[in-house]
Amino acid sequence: MIRKSLVVFVVCASLALAISLFAAGDTPRGTNLSAAAIVDKNIEARGGLQAWRAVQTISLAGKLGAGGNRRAAVPVPIPDQKASRQSLPSRPAEEAQLPFVMELKRPRKMRFELQFNGQTAIQVFDGANGWKLRPFLNRRVVEPYTTDEIKAASMQADLDGFLVDYAAKGTKVELVGMEKVEDRDTYKLKLTMNNGQSIHVWIDAQSFLETKIEGQPRRLDGEYHPVEVYYRDYRPLNGLQIPYVLETRVLPVAQTKLGFKDPAVPPEKIMIDKIVVNPKFDESLFSKPDSGVVAKAN
């Protein structure tokens, strides 16, 4: 659960990444701005290049929705029944709202704490290695990141968003075209990182702030589902524009492996209550936690 939450927050929040872009390609028909111009306007709308370069650390606290299951039950055939299909009973509905704190420091250092059931789970990444402590799973010793977790964490850049300092960091950006997102015109950009992986980002055509991004696919019922993360409730802070609500939507697939129509997955939200820019962090915060210590919530 914590790993999923971390991916959603770090990869999608535009606060834990600094994926660079190299503007390329022609301007698609129906638009009058190049990819480079859209990126420039986005950075300006978010507070400006120099303002983001001045951010060396950041702390975020809020609540993360986890543990609920409001997904509709899959209809299944019931033998000897007149109705060809019956629905399973509804499953537990509401998510728990779990307090979290995330602390970030250049370059690529992260500490994430999540309170659950009277205990505090921890994830730490020092820029090269990572560790996790998950007492709510009865794993009461510090474990190293798996190879896949290190790979995912290593792909994260710094804390200033997808488009800041794009020309210096070797990622290619292309303007795919324009699309409607919740009845608003947006520019759809394709970002291709220097490792060959790519994602899409949608920029509002009026505010030039990020509207949504393509998230990491999530596996449900044996199938990988596309994921979209929406940025909402932008607020000014120290001259920066930062989203305080992140809404994750797991998209249905046409059909599950069992042959059933895929039921809708309700959206999940991360609500940020407090952000501090450039707090002072002790370097030990991003070191391996003490082995065998189970952190207790206050």
C-alpha positions as CSV (number, residue, x, y, z in Angstrom):
1,M,0.0,0.0,0.0
2,I,2.8,2.4,0.9
3,R,4.6,1.7,-2.3
4,K,1.5,2.3,-4.3
5,S,0.9,5.6,-2.4
6,L,4.5,6.6,-2.9
7,V,4.3,6.0,-6.7
8,V,1.1,8.0,-7.0
9,F,2.4,10.9,-4.9
10,V,6.0,11.1,-6.0
11,V,5.6,10.2,-9.6
12,C,2.4,12.2,-10.2
13,A,2.5,15.2,-7.9
14,S,4.9,17.3,-9.9
15,L,6.6,18.1,-6.6
16,A,8.8,15.1,-6.5
17,L,10.0,15.0,-10.0
18,A,12.2,17.2,-12.3
19,I,12.0,15.3,-15.5
20,S,13.7,17.3,-18.2
21,L,12.4,18.1,-21.6
22,F,14.1,18.9,-24.9
23,A,11.5,20.6,-27.1
24,A,11.2,19.1,-30.6
25,G,8.9,18.6,-33.5
26,D,6.5,20.8,-35.5
27,T,3.4,22.5,-34.1
28,P,0.4,20.3,-34.8
29,R,-2.5,21.7,-36.8
30,G,-5.1,23.5,-34.7
31,T,-2.5,25.0,-32.3
32,N,-0.5,28.1,-32.5
33,L,2.2,27.3,-29.9
34,S,5.2,25.0,-30.1
35,A,6.0,22.5,-27.4
36,A,8.8,24.7,-26.2
37,A,6.5,27.7,-25.9
38,I,4.0,25.7,-23.9
39,V,6.7,24.5,-21.5
40,D,7.9,28.1,-21.0
41,K,4.4,29.3,-20.3
42,N,3.8,26.4,-17.9
43,I,7.0,27.2,-15.9
44,E,6.0,30.9,-15.8
45,A,2.5,30.0,-14.6
46,R,3.9,27.8,-11.8
47,G,6.1,30.6,-10.4
48,G,9.1,30.9,-12.8
49,L,12.3,29.2,-13.4
50,Q,14.4,31.0,-10.8
51,A,11.8,30.5,-8.1
52,W,11.8,26.8,-8.6
53,R,15.6,26.6,-8.8
54,A,15.7,28.2,-5.4
55,V,13.7,25.3,-3.8
56,Q,16.2,22.9,-2.3
57,T,13.9,21.1,0.2
58,I,10.2,20.8,0.6
59,S,7.9,19.1,3.2
60,L,4.3,18.1,2.6
61,A,1.7,16.8,5.1
62,G,-1.8,15.7,4.5
63,K,-4.1,12.7,4.2
64,L,-4.1,9.8,1.8
65,G,-7.1,7.7,0.9
66,A,-6.3,4.0,1.4
67,G,-7.8,0.7,2.2
68,G,-11.3,1.1,0.9
69,N,-12.9,-0.8,-1.9
70,R,-15.9,1.0,-3.5
71,R,-15.4,-0.8,-6.7
72,A,-18.5,-2.4,-8.1
73,A,-18.7,-6.2,-7.7
74,V,-18.2,-8.2,-10.9
75,P,-21.4,-10.0,-12.1
76,V,-21.0,-13.8,-12.1
77,P,-23.2,-16.6,-13.5
78,I,-25.2,-18.5,-10.9
79,P,-26.3,-22.0,-11.9
80,D,-30.0,-22.9,-11.8
81,Q,-31.1,-19.3,-11.6
82,K,-33.5,-17.6,-14.0
83,A,-31.3,-14.6,-14.1
84,S,-28.2,-15.3,-16.2
85,R,-26.1,-13.3,-13.9
86,Q,-26.2,-12.1,-10.3
87,S,-24.0,-9.6,-8.6
88,L,-21.9,-10.4,-5.6
89,P,-22.7,-8.5,-2.3
90,S,-21.3,-5.0,-2.1
91,R,-17.8,-4.8,-0.5
92,P,-16.6,-2.4,2.2
93,A,-17.0,1.1,0.8
94,E,-15.1,3.9,2.4
95,E,-11.4,4.5,2.3
96,A,-9.5,5.3,5.5
97,Q,-7.9,8.8,5.5
98,L,-4.3,8.2,6.6
99,P,-2.0,11.0,7.8
100,F,1.3,11.2,5.9
101,V,4.4,13.4,5.8
102,M,6.7,13.5,2.8
103,E,10.1,15.3,3.0
104,L,12.2,15.9,-0.2
105,K,15.7,17.2,-0.7
106,R,17.8,17.6,-3.8
107,P,19.2,15.5,-5.3
108,R,16.4,12.8,-5.3
109,K,16.3,12.3,-1.6
110,M,12.9,11.3,0.0
111,R,11.5,10.3,3.3
112,F,7.8,9.2,3.5
113,E,5.9,8.4,6.7
114,L,2.4,7.1,6.9
115,Q,0.4,6.6,10.1
116,F,-1.8,3.5,10.2
117,N,-3.4,1.6,13.0
118,G,-1.3,3.3,15.7
119,Q,2.0,2.7,13.9
120,T,4.1,4.7,11.5
121,A,5.4,3.0,8.3
122,I,8.5,4.5,6.7
123,Q,10.1,4.7,3.3
124,V,13.5,6.4,2.7
125,F,15.5,6.9,-0.5
126,D,18.9,8.5,-0.3
127,G,19.4,9.1,-4.0
128,A,20.9,5.7,-4.6
129,N,19.5,3.2,-2.1
130,G,16.1,2.8,-0.4
131,W,14.6,1.2,2.7
132,K,11.2,0.5,4.1
133,L,9.6,-0.4,7.4
134,R,6.0,-1.7,7.3
135,P,4.8,-2.7,10.8
136,F,1.2,-2.8,9.6
137,L,2.1,-5.9,7.5
138,N,3.9,-7.4,10.6
139,R,7.2,-6.6,8.9
140,R,9.0,-5.1,11.9
141,V,12.5,-4.9,10.6
142,V,13.9,-2.5,8.0
143,E,13.9,-4.0,4.5
144,P,15.9,-2.8,1.5
145,Y,14.1,-1.7,-1.6
146,T,13.6,-4.3,-4.2
147,T,15.4,-4.0,-7.6
148,D,12.2,-2.7,-9.2
149,E,11.6,-0.2,-6.4
150,I,15.2,1.1,-6.7
151,K,14.7,1.4,-10.5
152,A,11.4,3.3,-10.0
153,A,12.9,5.6,-7.4
154,S,16.0,6.3,-9.4
155,M,13.8,7.4,-12.3
156,Q,12.4,10.2,-10.2
157,A,14.2,13.5,-10.6
158,D,14.2,16.4,-8.2
159,L,11.3,18.2,-6.6
160,D,10.5,21.0,-9.1
161,G,8.1,19.3,-11.5
162,F,8.1,17.8,-15.0
163,L,9.1,20.7,-17.0
164,V,11.6,22.8,-15.1
165,D,15.1,23.0,-16.7
166,Y,14.0,20.7,-19.4
167,A,16.7,21.6,-21.9
168,A,19.5,20.7,-19.5
169,K,18.2,17.3,-18.6
170,G,17.9,15.5,-21.9
171,T,14.2,14.6,-22.1
172,K,12.3,15.1,-25.4
173,V,8.9,16.8,-25.5
174,E,6.5,16.6,-28.4
175,L,3.2,18.4,-28.8
176,V,0.7,15.7,-29.7
177,G,-2.3,18.1,-30.2
178,M,-5.2,19.5,-28.3
179,E,-7.8,17.6,-26.2
180,K,-10.7,18.3,-23.9
181,V,-10.1,17.5,-20.2
182,E,-13.3,18.0,-18.2
183,D,-14.6,20.5,-20.7
184,R,-11.4,22.5,-20.8
185,D,-9.0,22.8,-23.8
186,T,-5.6,21.4,-23.0
187,Y,-2.3,20.8,-24.8
188,K,-1.3,17.2,-24.8
189,L,2.4,16.7,-24.5
190,K,4.4,13.5,-24.9
191,L,7.5,13.3,-22.7
192,T,10.2,10.8,-23.7
193,M,13.0,10.4,-21.1
194,N,16.6,9.5,-22.0
195,N,15.9,5.9,-20.9
196,G,13.3,5.6,-23.6
197,Q,10.3,5.6,-21.3
198,S,7.5,8.1,-22.0
199,I,4.4,9.6,-20.4
200,H,1.8,12.1,-21.4
201,V,1.0,15.4,-19.7
202,W,-2.0,17.7,-20.3
203,I,-1.5,21.5,-19.9
204,D,-4.5,23.8,-19.5
205,A,-4.7,26.1,-22.6
206,Q,-5.7,29.1,-20.4
207,S,-3.9,28.8,-17.1
208,F,-1.0,26.8,-18.5
209,L,-0.9,24.7,-15.3
210,E,-0.8,20.9,-15.5
211,T,-4.4,19.4,-15.6
212,K,-3.5,15.7,-15.5
213,I,-0.7,13.3,-16.2
214,E,-0.5,9.7,-17.2
215,G,0.2,7.6,-14.1
216,Q,1.9,4.2,-13.6
217,P,-0.4,1.4,-14.7
218,R,-2.0,-0.5,-11.9
219,R,-2.8,-4.2,-11.8
220,L,-6.3,-5.2,-10.8
221,D,-7.9,-8.7,-11.3
222,G,-4.9,-9.8,-13.2
223,E,-5.0,-7.0,-15.7
224,Y,-3.0,-3.8,-16.0
225,H,-5.2,-0.7,-16.0
226,P,-4.3,2.7,-17.4
227,V,-4.0,5.4,-14.7
228,E,-4.6,9.2,-14.8
229,V,-3.8,11.7,-12.1
230,Y,-5.6,15.0,-12.0
231,Y,-4.1,18.1,-10.4
232,R,-6.6,20.2,-8.5
233,D,-6.9,23.2,-6.1
234,Y,-3.8,25.1,-7.1
235,R,-2.7,27.6,-4.4
236,P,0.0,30.2,-4.3
237,L,2.9,29.5,-1.9
238,N,6.1,31.6,-1.7
239,G,5.4,32.8,-5.3
240,L,4.9,29.2,-6.5
241,Q,1.6,27.6,-7.7
242,I,1.2,24.1,-6.2
243,P,-1.8,21.7,-6.4
244,Y,-3.2,20.7,-3.0
245,V,-5.4,17.9,-4.3
246,L,-4.4,14.9,-6.4
247,E,-7.1,12.7,-7.8
248,T,-6.1,9.3,-9.2
249,R,-8.4,7.5,-11.6
250,V,-7.9,3.9,-12.6
251,L,-9.4,3.4,-16.0
252,P,-11.4,0.3,-16.9
253,V,-10.3,-2.2,-19.5
254,A,-12.7,-3.4,-22.2
255,Q,-13.0,-6.9,-20.6
256,T,-11.4,-8.8,-17.7
257,K,-9.5,-12.1,-18.2
258,L,-12.6,-13.9,-16.9
259,G,-14.6,-12.4,-19.8
260,F,-16.7,-9.9,-17.7
261,K,-17.1,-6.3,-18.3
262,D,-14.7,-4.4,-16.1
263,P,-16.4,-2.5,-13.3
264,A,-15.5,1.2,-12.6
265,V,-12.9,2.0,-10.0
266,P,-13.9,5.0,-7.9
267,P,-11.3,7.8,-7.8
268,E,-8.7,8.1,-5.0
269,K,-7.6,11.4,-3.5
270,I,-4.5,12.8,-1.8
271,M,-5.3,15.9,0.2
272,I,-2.4,18.1,1.1
273,D,-2.9,20.2,4.3
274,K,0.5,21.9,4.7
275,I,3.5,22.6,2.5
276,V,6.8,24.1,3.8
277,V,9.3,25.3,1.2
278,N,13.0,25.1,2.1
279,P,12.8,23.7,5.6
280,K,16.1,22.6,7.2
281,F,16.5,18.9,7.3
282,D,19.2,16.9,9.1
283,E,21.0,14.6,6.6
284,S,20.3,11.6,8.8
285,L,16.6,11.9,7.9
286,F,17.5,10.3,4.5
287,S,19.7,7.5,5.9
288,K,18.7,3.9,6.6
289,P,16.3,3.7,9.6
290,D,17.6,1.9,12.7
291,S,17.2,-1.9,12.1
292,G,14.5,-3.6,14.1
293,V,12.9,-0.5,15.3
294,V,9.1,-0.2,14.8
295,A,8.1,3.5,14.6
296,K,5.1,4.4,16.7
297,A,2.6,7.1,15.7
298,N,2.3,10.0,18.1
